[in-house]
């Protein structure tokens, strides 16, 4: 059996790369990793997952936000991962060349108002239009109700930001939207402090 044919259960994979099973499930839920193959009650992870998780950890160490890591992971090919793991400079070059790759979708491509709002909001928040109340139920049936937009958040309303192995900063989505650059500066400072420990 070659290395590429090796398959792991989730706890075996977690032990190999030094993360928790919860982290692996989180990466899958956030679109950083593809869903595993399953047979019966168990999910199996191929050897490629080892390198992909190591790349995610390297990108986190390079201070890329989750949104950007997702964009990198969507574009990286299996044969490129080893080279990216070997050099921070190669990762930076890859990241800068992302917009030139076929199939790459720039966040700023949607020039509509809804696209602008979606680009400002964190990934995972979807803008949906509220449906107007039927005329029979509204107080004033003669005037149409205005269409309003509201953010529909995920089930938890919290965003997870990995700081270091075993350390995650949880921030409520509305606070994250207000914090912006301040949050980015805090994350950089936290990660630097944990590197010194």
C-alpha positions in Angstrom: 0.0 0.0 0.0 1.5 3.4 -1.0 1.3 6.5 1.1 -1.4 8.0 -1.2 -3.6 4.9 -0.5 -3.4 5.2 3.3 -6.6 6.2 4.9 -7.2 7.5 8.4 -10.1 7.8 10.8 -10.6 11.3 12.1 -8.8 10.7 15.4 -5.8 9.1 13.6 -5.6 12.1 11.3 -5.9 14.5 14.2 -3.0 12.8 16.0 -0.8 12.9 12.9 -1.2 16.6 12.3 -1.5 17.8 15.9 -5.0 19.2 15.9 -8.2 18.1 17.5 -11.0 16.2 15.8 -13.2 19.3 16.4 -10.7 21.4 14.4 -10.9 19.0 11.5 -14.7 19.1 11.5 -14.5 22.9 11.7 -12.2 23.1 8.7 -14.6 20.9 6.7 -17.6 23.0 7.8 -15.8 26.2 6.8 -14.9 24.9 3.4 -11.2 24.6 4.0 -11.2 20.8 3.5 -13.4 18.6 1.3 -15.8 16.2 3.0 -14.2 12.8 3.6 -15.3 9.6 2.0 -17.5 7.4 4.1 -18.1 3.8 4.3 -20.8 2.6 6.7 -20.5 4.4 10.0 -17.0 5.7 9.5 -15.5 8.6 7.5 -12.1 8.0 6.0 -9.5 10.6 5.3 -6.8 10.1 2.6 -3.2 11.0 3.1 -3.7 14.3 1.2 -5.6 15.6 4.2 -2.4 15.6 6.2 -0.7 18.0 3.8 -3.8 20.2 3.4 -4.2 20.6 7.2 -0.4 21.4 7.5 -0.9 24.0 4.8 -3.9 25.5 6.7 -1.7 25.7 9.8 1.1 27.4 7.8 -1.3 29.9 6.3 -2.6 30.7 9.8 1.0 31.2 11.0 1.4 33.6 8.1 -1.6 35.6 9.6 -4.0 35.0 6.8 -7.6 35.4 7.9 -9.9 32.4 7.5 -11.6 34.0 4.4 -8.3 34.2 2.6 -7.2 30.7 3.7 -10.4 29.4 2.2 -9.7 31.1 -1.1 -6.2 29.6 -1.2 -7.4 26.1 -0.3 -10.0 26.3 -3.1 -7.3 27.0 -5.7 -4.3 25.0 -4.5 -3.7 21.7 -6.4 -2.5 18.6 -4.6 0.9 18.7 -6.3 1.5 22.4 -5.2 1.0 21.8 -1.5 4.5 20.4 -0.7 6.2 23.3 -2.3 4.0 25.8 -0.4 4.7 24.0 2.8 8.4 24.3 2.3 8.6 28.1 1.9 6.8 31.1 3.3 8.0 33.0 0.2 6.4 30.5 -2.1 3.1 30.8 -0.1 3.2 34.6 -0.5 3.9 34.4 -4.2 1.1 31.9 -4.6 -1.3 34.2 -2.7 -0.4 37.2 -4.8 -0.9 35.2 -8.0 -4.4 33.9 -7.0 -6.3 36.5 -9.0 -4.6 35.3 -12.2 -5.7 31.6 -11.7 -8.5 30.1 -13.8 -11.7 29.6 -11.8 -10.7 32.2 -9.2 -13.6 34.4 -8.2 -12.6 37.8 -6.8 -14.7 39.0 -3.9 -15.0 42.4 -5.6 -16.4 41.1 -8.9 -20.1 41.5 -7.9 -20.8 45.2 -8.5 -24.4 45.2 -7.3 -25.5 46.7 -4.1 -26.2 43.3 -2.7 -22.8 42.1 -3.8 -21.2 45.1 -2.0 -23.0 44.3 1.2 -22.1 40.7 0.9 -18.4 41.5 0.4 -18.4 43.7 3.6 -20.1 41.1 5.7 -18.1 38.1 7.0 -18.3 34.9 5.0 -21.1 32.8 6.2 -23.5 35.7 6.5 -26.0 35.7 3.7 -28.1 38.7 2.8 -31.7 37.7 2.2 -34.6 39.9 1.3 -37.5 39.9 3.7 -40.7 39.0 2.0 -43.4 41.6 2.5 -46.4 40.8 4.6 -49.5 39.9 2.6 -51.8 42.9 2.1 -54.6 41.2 4.0 -52.3 41.1 7.1 -50.8 44.5 6.9 -52.2 47.5 8.7 -52.4 49.6 5.6 -53.4 47.4 2.7 -53.2 50.4 0.2 -49.5 51.1 0.6 -47.0 48.4 -0.4 -44.5 47.4 2.3 -40.9 48.4 1.5 -38.5 45.6 0.9 -35.8 45.3 3.6 -32.6 43.5 3.8 -31.4 41.8 6.9 -28.3 39.7 7.6 -29.0 36.1 8.3 -26.3 34.7 10.5 -25.2 31.1 11.2 -26.8 29.1 13.9 -24.2 30.1 16.6 -23.6 33.8 15.8 -19.9 33.3 16.8 -16.8 33.2 14.7 -13.7 31.2 15.6 -10.2 32.6 15.0 -7.3 30.2 15.7 -4.5 31.9 17.6 -2.1 29.0 18.3 -2.3 25.3 18.8 -5.1 24.7 21.3 -6.0 28.4 21.5 -9.0 29.9 19.6 -10.5 33.4 20.0 -14.3 33.3 19.8 -15.9 36.6 18.7 -19.6 37.4 18.2 -20.3 38.2 14.5 -21.7 41.6 15.2 -18.6 42.6 17.2 -16.3 41.2 14.5 -18.0 43.4 11.9 -17.6 46.5 14.0 -14.0 45.7 15.1 -12.5 45.4 11.5 -8.9 46.4 11.5 -8.6 46.5 15.3 -9.4 42.8 15.4 -6.8 42.1 12.8 -4.2 44.0 14.9 -5.2 42.1 18.0 -4.9 38.7 16.2 -1.4 39.5 15.0 -0.4 40.6 18.5 -1.9 37.5 20.1 -0.2 35.1 17.6 3.1 36.9 18.2 2.7 36.5 22.0 2.0 32.8 21.7 5.0 32.3 19.4 7.2 33.7 22.2 5.9 31.2 24.8 
